Amino acid sequence: MRINTNVSSLVAQEANKNTSNNISSSLEKLSTGYKINKASDDASGLSIADKLRTQANGLNQAVANGNSAVTLTQIADKAMAEQSNILDVIKQKLIQAGTATTSSEGIEAIGKDIRKLLDQVDNIAKQTTYNGTSLLQESAGGTGAGTALTFQMGTLAADTIKTEAGVRANTSGMTGLGNIVDGTLSADWSAGADAATMQGDARGMLKDVDTALTKLNGWRADFGSTQNQLESSIRNLMTQVTNTKAAESVIRDVDYAQESANFNKQNIISQAGTYAISQANSTSQNVMRLLQ
């Protein structure tokens, strides 16, 4: 019998140390809720789970982008809806001015109303912005055509949705309204003008208003179609987020039922190991009997 090196005790201690490490690892998983807390737990699984998490975060941002874009299209649509209402009023006033029962003074008053309404069309185009971006013309100070708006709706560079370029919802951009402002209205509708002439002008301008309405409705239709496309994309992205997070959960999240059973098993093994160390240490005491 050898007592200088208690091999049995050393083996029991080594086994007990490994069991303690297993218990610590199990407690970490139970306390964090993650099966993978560090690369050494599952190197390949960590790599896959991190990629899935990054993808899910990107998709969530794309959903946020889409919701903001929907708000943008709604702002543009409501602004053009008000411009459409103004053009409807202008058309009604032109019809009123185009009949022989309206005096020259009445037509002059109608002309003033039309000028104010056309000014408001321009004001709406100037003031309709989203986060500093002009939606109905080039810029707040420039009345040129606006460029296409691009919305990032995915994790890849090509995952974009665009609006139509060339929106110019002001009197100079809507064909017909420019003719009214710069042409007939300013040239012939003045104090003392002949009533019959102004009545004929009013009837002629009806076609210009119809042309402007057609152009405006085309831009509204594009924004509406873009909104439908954005909402469809948002629904699809939300489904992708759910599925991606589910895939990450399978890899990263701990199964509490399984890990609890493993913890209890390791705890019992640890207790048994402690008893084994005690027994291994006690066997060396039998040497004393040989020395008696």
N, C-alpha and C positions, 0 to 999 in steps of 0.2 A: 504493500500500500504506500502511496506517495502523497505527501501533504504539502511539499514545497510549491508545487503547481497543481492547483485544484482544477483539473480540466473540466470536470462536470459542471463546476460552478461557472467557469468562463463561458462554456457553451450556453448555459442557462441565461447568463447575463447578456450575451450577444442576442439571443432570441428575444429576451425581454426588451432590449434596446430597440430592436426592429419593430416590435409590437407597439412600443411607445411612440415611435415615429408614425406608424400607421394610425394610431389614435389621434395624434396631433393633426395629421392630414385630414382625417375624417371629421374632426371638430371644425377645422377650417372650412371644409365644404358645407357642413351643416350651418355654420354661422354666416357665411357669405351667400349661400344659395347657389354657388357656382361649382360645377364639377371640375372646371379648369380655372385655377387661380394664378398659375404661373406656367411658363413654357414647359417646365419639366413634367407637369401633370399629363400633358398630351400635346407635343410640339406640333404635329400636323393638324390636330383638331383645333388648336389655338389659331393657327394660320387661317384655316377655313372660316372659323367663327368670326375672326376680326374682319375678314373680307365681307362676310355677310352683314356684320354690324355697320361697316362703312357704307355698303350698298343701301341698307335700310335708312341710314341717316340722310344719304343723298336723295333717296326717294321721298322722304318726309319733307326735305327742303323743296323738292320739285312740287309737292302738293301745296306747300305754302306759296310758291311762285304762282301756281295755277289759280289759287284763291285770290291773290292780289290782281292777277290778270283779268279774272272775271269781274272784279270790282271796277277795274279800268274800263272794260268794254261796256259795263252798265252805265258808267258816268258818261261815256261818249254817246251811248244810245239815248239816254235821257236828254242830253243837250241837243242832239239832232231832232229828237221828238218835239222839243220846244220850238226849234227853228221851223219844223214842219207846220206846227200850229200857227206860227207867225205868217208863213206863206199862205196858209189857208185863209187867214184874216185878210191878207193883202189881196188875194183873189176875190174875196167877197167885196172888198172896197172897190176894186176895179170894175166888178160887175155893176155895183151901185153907180159908179161914175160913168159907165158906158151907156146909160139910158137917157133918153131925152127929157125925162122928168127931173133930172138933177141939174140945177143951175150952175153957171160958171163959178159962182162964189162957193157953192157946195163942193164942186170938183177941186177947186183950189185947196179947200180944207182937207179933202180926202188926200190930195197930194202931199200935204204936210204930214198927215198921219202915216202915209206909206213911207216917206223919207225916214221918219222916226223908227218905224218898224224895221226897215232895212238896216238902220244903224244898230239896232238891237241884235239883228242876225250877226253882224260883224263883232259886236261885243261878246256874244256867246262863243263865237269861234275863238276869240282872243282869250277869254277867261277859262275855257274848258281845259284843265290840266290835271295830271296825276303825278304827284311828287315832283313837280317842276317840268314834266314832259307835256308839251302841247299835243292835244289829241286831234284837233280838227283843222289844223293848219301847221305851217312850218315851225313857227314859234310864236310867242306872245306878241313880239314886235314885227315879225315877218309874216306876210299874208300868202307866201308861196305854199306849194303843195308839201304836205308832210311825208316823211319817209316811212317805210314799213316798220312796225314794232315787232320785235322778236322776243318770244318768251321761252326760257329754258325749262323744258318739261320732262327732264329725265337725267340720267347719270352720264349719258354720252353726249358728245358735242353736237351730234346730228339730231338729238331729241328736242326739236324746237317746233313752235307754232308761231306763224306770222300773220299779221294783219295786212290788208291791202295797202300798197303804197299809193301816193297821189291824192290823199284826202285833203280837200281844200274847201271846207264848208263855210265860205264867206261870200260876200256879194261879188267879188272879183273871180272867185273860183267856180261858182255855180252858174253855168252858162244860162244866160237870160236875165239874171238879176243885174249883171253889169250893164246890159242894154238899157234897163229901166233907169238905173242911177245916173249913168253918164250920157244917156241919149235923150229919149223922149221926155222923161219926167222933168229934167232940168231945162230942156230947150223950149218946150211948148207950154208947160203948165206954170204960167206966171200970171201976175195980176193983169187983168184986162184981156186975157187970151180968149179966143173965140170958143164958146161952149161946144159947138158941134165938132170942132177940131179936137178938143180935149176928150170928148166922148169917143171919137174914133180912135184916138191914141189909147184910151183905156181898154177898148176891145182888142186892140192889137197887142197889148201887153199881157193879155191873158195867156197867150201861147208861151211867152217868156217865163211866166210863173210856173206853168206846167212843165216846161223843160227843166227848170231849177228843181222842182219837186222830184222829178224822175231821177236826176243826178243825186239828190240828197238821199232818196230812198235806196239807191244802189249802195251808197256808203253805209247806211244803217243796216242793210241786209248783210253786208260783209262783216260788220261788227257782231251782228247776231249770229252768223254762222261761226265766226271765231269763238264766240262765247259757248256755243253748243259743243264745238270741238274741245275747248278747254275743259268743260264740265265732264265730258266723256273721258278725257285723259286723266282727270283727277280721280274719277271712280276706278279706272284701271290701275293707277298708281297706288291707291289705297289698298287694293287687293294685293298688289305686289308687295307692299310693306308688310301686310299681315303674313303672307306666305314666307317672306324672307326672315321675319322675326321668328316664325315657327321653326324654320330650318335651323336658325342660330340656337334657339332654345334646346333643340334636340342634342346639339353638340355641347353647348356650354353649361346649361342649367343642370343642377343636381337632382337626382331622383331621391326624394326624402325617404320614401319607404325602403328603397334599396340601401341607401347610405345609413339609415338608422339601424337596420339589421346588421350591417357591416360594423358599425360602431359598437353595438352590443357584443358582437362576436369578438372583436379585438379587445374589449374591456374584460371579457371572461378569460381570454387567453393571457392577458396581462396579469390577472390575479393568479392564474395557474402558474405563470412563469415566476412570479414572486415566491410562490410556495415551492417551486422547483429549486430556486436559488437557496432558499432556506434549508431544504433537504440536502442539497449538495454540500452546503457548508457544514451541516451536522454530521455527515458521514466521516469527516476527518477526525472527529472526536473519538471514533472507535479505535484509533491508534493508541490512545491512552490505555486501553485494556491490554495491549500487547506489552506495554512498559510496566505494568503492575507486577 
